[in-house]
Amino acid sequence: MNDAIRDVHKSGIDVDISTLTMHTPRGPMVQVDLKTFRAYGAPPVLRLVEE
């Protein structure tokens, strides 16, 4: 995963990673949340899309 994040960063995109470890009867389960955004320039304009 680290190599993939480095490759993405080289293309001008930053990655924010959050992890959450949940302890279950079967052992620990890790949930990974990845968010990407432009490394340079203004952030993109986000629009709400209603269904």
Phi, psi and omega in degrees: 000323180300319179297320179295319179294321177298318179296318179296318180297323178297335180275001176099017180240132175268153181235130175252126185242131174235138177237148177225124179256123178251135179263119182243168176301336180269001180118181182290142176234125183258129175253130182246130178244118180251131175235138180242150176204161180296137179281333184231150176084182182288149178292156180292154177277124181262136180237141177279128179251120180267143179265000000 
